[in-house]
Structures are given as structure tokens and as C-alpha cells.
Amino acid sequence: MNSGGGASGGQYSGAGLGRIQPIQYICADCAATNEIKPREPIRCKDCGHRIMYKKRTKQMLHFLAR
């Protein structure tokens, strides 16, 4: 049976189900910051380049190793 699994956590879980936040990416060609939503084409809005780097989060990540 499926218990509604999937990855726990992340930007699509919990209270934010109604609103989808755009993710910030940095263009590899012109270094411009772009906000891209899911299902939107990966392309720089300034130069049209298709290689983008995801911006590092400021939120501290904690992993439990067992």
C-alpha cells in the first residue's frame, strides 16, 4: 500500500502546498540571477543561455548519519 511516501521535506511539502516558490539560478554565461518556477523552461532571461547553476541555500542543512 502507498502511504503517501516520496521524499520527506523539501520545498513542496507541508504548509506551502498552495503556492510554489520560484528557485534562484545563476546563469553560467552572464552570471545573472534568475528565478525559475517548476515546469518553466531552463533559460537565462538576459542572454538566453541554457546552462544554469542552482544558488546555494542559506538555510543550514543537518544530516543524521547512522
FINUVO-997781 format. One record per residue (C-alpha): x, y, z; residue number from 0. Coordinates in Angstrom, 1 decimal, padded with zeros to 4 digits. Layout:
! residues N
<atom><X>X</X><Y>Y</Y><Z>Z</Z><num>NUM</num></atom>
...
This chain:
! residues 66
<atom><X>000.0</X><Y>000.0</Y><Z>000.0</Z><num>0</num></atom>
<atom><X>001.1</X><Y>003.5</Y><Z>-000.6</Z><num>1</num></atom>
<atom><X>001.3</X><Y>005.6</Y><Z>002.5</Z><num>2</num></atom>
<atom><X>001.8</X><Y>008.9</Y><Z>000.6</Z><num>3</num></atom>
<atom><X>005.5</X><Y>008.3</Y><Z>000.5</Z><num>4</num></atom>
<atom><X>008.1</X><Y>010.2</Y><Z>-001.5</Z><num>5</num></atom>
<atom><X>010.8</X><Y>012.3</Y><Z>-000.2</Z><num>6</num></atom>
<atom><X>010.1</X><Y>013.9</Y><Z>003.1</Z><num>7</num></atom>
<atom><X>010.9</X><Y>017.6</Y><Z>003.4</Z><num>8</num></atom>
<atom><X>011.8</X><Y>019.8</Y><Z>000.5</Z><num>9</num></atom>
<atom><X>010.1</X><Y>022.8</Y><Z>-000.9</Z><num>10</num></atom>
<atom><X>006.9</X><Y>021.0</Y><Z>-002.0</Z><num>11</num></atom>
<atom><X>005.9</X><Y>019.5</Y><Z>001.4</Z><num>12</num></atom>
<atom><X>003.9</X><Y>020.8</Y><Z>004.3</Z><num>13</num></atom>
<atom><X>002.2</X><Y>024.2</Y><Z>004.6</Z><num>14</num></atom>
<atom><X>003.3</X><Y>025.5</Y><Z>001.2</Z><num>15</num></atom>
<atom><X>001.2</X><Y>023.3</Y><Z>-000.9</Z><num>16</num></atom>
<atom><X>-000.9</X><Y>026.1</Y><Z>-002.4</Z><num>17</num></atom>
<atom><X>002.0</X><Y>028.3</Y><Z>-003.5</Z><num>18</num></atom>
<atom><X>005.0</X><Y>027.2</Y><Z>-005.5</Z><num>19</num></atom>
<atom><X>008.1</X><Y>029.3</Y><Z>-004.8</Z><num>20</num></atom>
<atom><X>010.5</X><Y>030.1</Y><Z>-007.7</Z><num>21</num></atom>
<atom><X>014.0</X><Y>028.8</Y><Z>-007.3</Z><num>22</num></atom>
<atom><X>017.0</X><Y>031.1</Y><Z>-007.9</Z><num>23</num></atom>
<atom><X>019.5</X><Y>030.0</Y><Z>-010.5</Z><num>24</num></atom>
<atom><X>022.7</X><Y>031.7</Y><Z>-011.8</Z><num>25</num></atom>
<atom><X>023.5</X><Y>031.8</Y><Z>-015.5</Z><num>26</num></atom>
<atom><X>026.8</X><Y>030.1</Y><Z>-016.5</Z><num>27</num></atom>
<atom><X>027.4</X><Y>032.6</Y><Z>-019.3</Z><num>28</num></atom>
<atom><X>026.5</X><Y>036.0</Y><Z>-018.0</Z><num>29</num></atom>
<atom><X>026.2</X><Y>035.3</Y><Z>-014.2</Z><num>30</num></atom>
<atom><X>022.7</X><Y>036.9</Y><Z>-014.0</Z><num>31</num></atom>
<atom><X>020.4</X><Y>035.7</Y><Z>-011.2</Z><num>32</num></atom>
<atom><X>017.1</X><Y>034.3</Y><Z>-012.5</Z><num>33</num></atom>
<atom><X>014.0</X><Y>033.0</Y><Z>-010.6</Z><num>34</num></atom>
<atom><X>012.6</X><Y>029.9</Y><Z>-012.4</Z><num>35</num></atom>
<atom><X>009.4</X><Y>028.2</Y><Z>-011.4</Z><num>36</num></atom>
<atom><X>008.8</X><Y>024.4</Y><Z>-011.9</Z><num>37</num></atom>
<atom><X>007.6</X><Y>023.5</Y><Z>-015.4</Z><num>38</num></atom>
<atom><X>009.2</X><Y>026.7</Y><Z>-016.8</Z><num>39</num></atom>
<atom><X>011.9</X><Y>026.3</Y><Z>-019.4</Z><num>40</num></atom>
<atom><X>015.5</X><Y>026.5</Y><Z>-018.1</Z><num>41</num></atom>
<atom><X>016.8</X><Y>029.5</Y><Z>-019.9</Z><num>42</num></atom>
<atom><X>018.5</X><Y>032.8</Y><Z>-018.9</Z><num>43</num></atom>
<atom><X>016.1</X><Y>035.7</Y><Z>-019.2</Z><num>44</num></atom>
<atom><X>019.0</X><Y>038.1</Y><Z>-020.1</Z><num>45</num></atom>
<atom><X>021.2</X><Y>036.2</Y><Z>-022.6</Z><num>46</num></atom>
<atom><X>019.2</X><Y>033.0</Y><Z>-023.4</Z><num>47</num></atom>
<atom><X>021.9</X><Y>030.6</Y><Z>-022.3</Z><num>48</num></atom>
<atom><X>020.6</X><Y>027.2</Y><Z>-021.1</Z><num>49</num></atom>
<atom><X>023.2</X><Y>026.2</Y><Z>-018.6</Z><num>50</num></atom>
<atom><X>022.2</X><Y>027.4</Y><Z>-015.1</Z><num>51</num></atom>
<atom><X>023.6</X><Y>026.7</Y><Z>-011.6</Z><num>52</num></atom>
<atom><X>021.3</X><Y>026.4</Y><Z>-008.6</Z><num>53</num></atom>
<atom><X>022.0</X><Y>029.1</Y><Z>-006.0</Z><num>54</num></atom>
<atom><X>023.3</X><Y>027.7</Y><Z>-002.7</Z><num>55</num></atom>
<atom><X>020.8</X><Y>027.8</Y><Z>000.2</Z><num>56</num></atom>
<atom><X>021.4</X><Y>030.0</Y><Z>003.2</Z><num>57</num></atom>
<atom><X>019.5</X><Y>027.5</Y><Z>005.4</Z><num>58</num></atom>
<atom><X>021.6</X><Y>025.2</Y><Z>007.4</Z><num>59</num></atom>
<atom><X>021.3</X><Y>021.5</Y><Z>006.5</Z><num>60</num></atom>
<atom><X>021.7</X><Y>018.8</Y><Z>009.1</Z><num>61</num></atom>
<atom><X>022.1</X><Y>015.1</Y><Z>008.2</Z><num>62</num></atom>
<atom><X>021.8</X><Y>012.3</Y><Z>010.7</Z><num>63</num></atom>
<atom><X>024.3</X><Y>009.6</Y><Z>009.9</Z><num>64</num></atom>
<atom><X>023.7</X><Y>006.2</Y><Z>011.4</Z><num>65</num></atom>
